[in-house]
Amino acid sequence: MPCVRLFTSISAPPERVFDLARSIDAHQQSTEGTHERAVAGVTHGLIDLGDEVTWEARHFGIKQTLTVKITGFERPIRFQDIMISGAFKRMQHDHEFMAQPPGTLMVDRFEFESPIGIFGWMADRFVLVHYMRRFLTRRNQVLKNLAESEEWRKYLTADTGAATPTSLQ
């Protein structure tokens, strides 16, 4: 099964980076290129253990939906989401946050498998691994920019994990 691993150094405290990574509103900003938006489940604020969110986005010119559930959660160290329904046969995204000078090392481990046998296998290896790496790298760059500037305040009240009132509108 294909796995995309990314390591992103961010000059911000782990609590802030962790909470931005689980912010529905920051996620929507970080995926503007695919017009990703939360349409069901938790649609604003911060996701937590057991929460589900359904995302609607456009990938490869096709409108798609993906529902994920938070199945692991240890603030501010890690969380995990798995696909409940969507285009993949299987999908699991592990997010880890390690304190390191001058801030946080954010580690993504994104495992997925496409349906339709050998054709899915070929799509995974020749198209989707590169596509998902680029997609997640762009998202992480936006999260890094938010965390390292004052922009994070649009999504969090402080480094406490509370969503701001404006992000709940």
PAKOLKOL-289739 format. One record per residue (C-alpha): residue number from 0; residue in three letters; x, y, z. Coordinates in nm, 3 decimals. Example, Ala and Ser with C-alpha at 12.3 -4.5 7.8 and 13.67 -1.06 7.14 Angstrom:
BEGIN
k 0	r Ala	px 1.230	py -0.450	pz 0.780
k 1	r Ser	px 1.367	py -0.106	pz 0.714
This chain:
BEGIN
k 0	r Met	px 0.000	py 0.000	pz 0.000
k 1	r Pro	px 0.142	py 0.342	pz -0.095
k 2	r Cys	px 0.258	py 0.571	pz 0.183
k 3	r Val	px 0.344	py 0.940	pz 0.163
k 4	r Arg	px 0.561	py 1.066	pz 0.451
k 5	r Leu	px 0.627	py 1.435	pz 0.497
k 6	r Phe	px 0.837	py 1.620	pz 0.754
k 7	r Thr	px 0.766	py 1.990	pz 0.804
k 8	r Ser	px 0.962	py 2.210	pz 1.046
k 9	r Ile	px 0.750	py 2.490	pz 1.188
k 10	r Ser	px 0.869	py 2.773	pz 1.414
k 11	r Ala	px 0.568	py 2.761	pz 1.645
k 12	r Pro	px 0.469	py 2.567	pz 1.959
k 13	r Pro	px 0.337	py 2.211	pz 1.912
k 14	r Glu	px -0.001	py 2.303	pz 2.065
k 15	r Arg	px -0.061	py 2.571	pz 1.802
k 16	r Val	px 0.050	py 2.351	pz 1.512
k 17	r Phe	px -0.156	py 2.057	pz 1.640
k 18	r Asp	px -0.470	py 2.267	pz 1.671
k 19	r Leu	px -0.425	py 2.433	pz 1.331
k 20	r Ala	px -0.388	py 2.087	pz 1.175
k 21	r Arg	px -0.723	py 1.981	pz 1.323
k 22	r Ser	px -0.902	py 2.308	pz 1.246
k 23	r Ile	px -1.175	py 2.260	pz 0.985
k 24	r Asp	px -1.152	py 2.628	pz 0.889
k 25	r Ala	px -0.771	py 2.626	pz 0.850
k 26	r His	px -0.802	py 2.304	pz 0.648
k 27	r Gln	px -1.040	py 2.474	pz 0.408
k 28	r Gln	px -0.795	py 2.762	pz 0.362
k 29	r Ser	px -0.503	py 2.522	pz 0.312
k 30	r Thr	px -0.685	py 2.334	pz 0.034
k 31	r Glu	px -0.821	py 2.628	pz -0.167
k 32	r Gly	px -0.680	py 2.480	pz -0.489
k 33	r Thr	px -0.929	py 2.192	pz -0.473
k 34	r His	px -1.212	py 2.403	pz -0.326
k 35	r Glu	px -1.232	py 2.159	pz -0.036
k 36	r Arg	px -1.509	py 2.232	pz 0.211
k 37	r Ala	px -1.673	py 2.056	pz 0.504
k 38	r Val	px -2.033	py 1.967	pz 0.415
k 39	r Ala	px -2.139	py 1.729	pz 0.696
k 40	r Gly	px -2.037	py 1.626	pz 1.045
k 41	r Val	px -1.809	py 1.881	pz 1.210
k 42	r Thr	px -1.807	py 2.172	pz 0.963
k 43	r His	px -1.634	py 2.446	pz 1.169
k 44	r Gly	px -1.393	py 2.470	pz 1.459
k 45	r Leu	px -1.171	py 2.188	pz 1.586
k 46	r Ile	px -1.221	py 1.817	pz 1.530
k 47	r Asp	px -1.175	py 1.580	pz 1.821
k 48	r Leu	px -1.164	py 1.207	pz 1.898
k 49	r Gly	px -1.464	py 1.028	pz 1.748
k 50	r Asp	px -1.567	py 1.323	pz 1.530
k 51	r Glu	px -1.650	py 1.275	pz 1.163
k 52	r Val	px -1.632	py 1.526	pz 0.880
k 53	r Thr	px -1.739	py 1.492	pz 0.519
k 54	r Trp	px -1.528	py 1.687	pz 0.273
k 55	r Glu	px -1.636	py 1.787	pz -0.073
k 56	r Ala	px -1.360	py 1.873	pz -0.320
k 57	r Arg	px -1.264	py 1.869	pz -0.684
k 58	r His	px -0.973	py 1.641	pz -0.777
k 59	r Phe	px -0.878	py 1.564	pz -1.137
k 60	r Gly	px -1.176	py 1.776	pz -1.243
k 61	r Ile	px -1.421	py 1.546	pz -1.064
k 62	r Lys	px -1.633	py 1.652	pz -0.765
k 63	r Gln	px -1.577	py 1.401	pz -0.484
k 64	r Thr	px -1.676	py 1.347	pz -0.123
k 65	r Leu	px -1.468	py 1.187	pz 0.149
k 66	r Thr	px -1.584	py 1.115	pz 0.504
k 67	r Val	px -1.318	py 1.067	pz 0.770
k 68	r Lys	px -1.333	py 0.986	pz 1.140
k 69	r Ile	px -1.081	py 1.082	pz 1.408
k 70	r Thr	px -0.979	py 0.745	pz 1.555
k 71	r Gly	px -0.670	py 0.843	pz 1.752
k 72	r Phe	px -0.609	py 1.159	pz 1.951
k 73	r Glu	px -0.342	py 1.267	pz 2.199
k 74	r Arg	px -0.309	py 1.647	pz 2.218
k 75	r Pro	px -0.061	py 1.791	pz 2.125
k 76	r Ile	px 0.132	py 1.482	pz 2.013
k 77	r Arg	px -0.071	py 1.303	pz 1.749
k 78	r Phe	px -0.405	py 1.235	pz 1.587
k 79	r Gln	px -0.526	py 0.992	pz 1.325
k 80	r Asp	px -0.807	py 1.003	pz 1.075
k 81	r Ile	px -0.935	py 0.714	pz 0.866
k 82	r Met	px -1.168	py 0.713	pz 0.568
k 83	r Ile	px -1.523	py 0.599	pz 0.640
k 84	r Ser	px -1.641	py 0.650	pz 0.282
k 85	r Gly	px -1.492	py 0.795	pz -0.033
k 86	r Ala	px -1.297	py 0.720	pz -0.348
k 87	r Phe	px -1.020	py 0.516	pz -0.186
k 88	r Lys	px -1.048	py 0.150	pz -0.094
k 89	r Arg	px -0.864	py 0.240	pz 0.225
k 90	r Met	px -0.709	py 0.559	pz 0.364
k 91	r Gln	px -0.536	py 0.642	pz 0.693
k 92	r His	px -0.364	py 0.970	pz 0.781
k 93	r Asp	px -0.142	py 0.985	pz 1.089
k 94	r His	px -0.037	py 1.331	pz 1.210
k 95	r Glu	px 0.249	py 1.363	pz 1.463
k 96	r Phe	px 0.388	py 1.674	pz 1.631
k 97	r Met	px 0.727	py 1.674	pz 1.801
k 98	r Ala	px 0.877	py 1.964	pz 1.991
k 99	r Gln	px 1.213	py 2.056	pz 1.843
k 100	r Pro	px 1.400	py 2.385	pz 1.846
k 101	r Pro	px 1.284	py 2.633	pz 1.736
k 102	r Gly	px 0.930	py 2.490	pz 1.741
k 103	r Thr	px 0.766	py 2.178	pz 1.601
k 104	r Leu	px 0.839	py 1.897	pz 1.359
k 105	r Met	px 0.510	py 1.799	pz 1.196
k 106	r Val	px 0.513	py 1.448	pz 1.049
k 107	r Asp	px 0.246	py 1.322	pz 0.812
k 108	r Arg	px 0.206	py 0.956	pz 0.724
k 109	r Phe	px -0.064	py 0.916	pz 0.459
k 110	r Glu	px -0.144	py 0.558	pz 0.353
k 111	r Phe	px -0.400	py 0.481	pz 0.087
k 112	r Glu	px -0.515	py 0.218	pz -0.156
k 113	r Ser	px -0.731	py 0.264	pz -0.462
k 114	r Pro	px -1.002	py 0.019	pz -0.564
k 115	r Ile	px -1.025	py -0.169	pz -0.897
k 116	r Gly	px -0.736	py -0.411	pz -0.862
k 117	r Ile	px -0.436	py -0.375	pz -1.092
k 118	r Phe	px -0.569	py -0.049	pz -1.240
k 119	r Gly	px -0.593	py 0.102	pz -0.892
k 120	r Trp	px -0.246	py -0.027	pz -0.810
k 121	r Met	px -0.106	py 0.141	pz -1.122
k 122	r Ala	px -0.292	py 0.467	pz -1.051
k 123	r Asp	px -0.157	py 0.466	pz -0.695
k 124	r Arg	px 0.205	py 0.424	pz -0.796
k 125	r Phe	px 0.219	py 0.630	pz -1.114
k 126	r Val	px -0.022	py 0.914	pz -1.038
k 127	r Leu	px -0.166	py 0.932	pz -0.688
k 128	r Val	px 0.154	py 0.908	pz -0.482
k 129	r His	px 0.289	py 1.217	pz -0.658
k 130	r Tyr	px -0.047	py 1.396	pz -0.653
k 131	r Met	px -0.102	py 1.332	pz -0.280
k 132	r Arg	px 0.258	py 1.433	pz -0.194
k 133	r Arg	px 0.212	py 1.764	pz -0.378
k 134	r Phe	px -0.135	py 1.818	pz -0.226
k 135	r Leu	px -0.014	py 1.755	pz 0.132
k 136	r Thr	px 0.305	py 1.957	pz 0.082
k 137	r Arg	px 0.098	py 2.259	pz -0.026
k 138	r Arg	px -0.139	py 2.214	pz 0.267
k 139	r Asn	px 0.153	py 2.189	pz 0.510
k 140	r Gln	px 0.309	py 2.505	pz 0.368
k 141	r Val	px -0.013	py 2.696	pz 0.435
k 142	r Leu	px -0.030	py 2.558	pz 0.791
k 143	r Lys	px 0.336	py 2.657	pz 0.841
k 144	r Asn	px 0.267	py 3.010	pz 0.715
k 145	r Leu	px -0.037	py 3.041	pz 0.943
k 146	r Ala	px 0.144	py 2.907	pz 1.251
k 147	r Glu	px 0.452	py 3.125	pz 1.203
k 148	r Ser	px 0.257	py 3.448	pz 1.153
k 149	r Glu	px -0.026	py 3.613	pz 1.343
k 150	r Glu	px -0.274	py 3.456	pz 1.099
k 151	r Trp	px -0.320	py 3.159	pz 1.334
k 152	r Arg	px -0.530	py 3.389	pz 1.555
k 153	r Lys	px -0.806	py 3.378	pz 1.291
k 154	r Tyr	px -0.855	py 3.009	pz 1.376
k 155	r Leu	px -0.752	py 2.973	pz 1.742
k 156	r Thr	px -0.809	py 3.198	pz 2.044
k 157	r Ala	px -0.463	py 3.121	pz 2.184
k 158	r Asp	px -0.234	py 2.820	pz 2.212
k 159	r Thr	px -0.514	py 2.656	pz 2.411
k 160	r Gly	px -0.704	py 2.472	pz 2.140
k 161	r Ala	px -1.016	py 2.686	pz 2.137
k 162	r Ala	px -1.159	py 2.790	pz 1.801
k 163	r Thr	px -1.216	py 3.161	pz 1.752
k 164	r Pro	px -1.572	py 3.290	pz 1.720
k 165	r Thr	px -1.497	py 3.412	pz 1.365
k 166	r Ser	px -1.390	py 3.063	pz 1.258
k 167	r Leu	px -1.726	py 2.931	pz 1.378
k 168	r Gln	px -1.932	py 3.147	pz 1.142
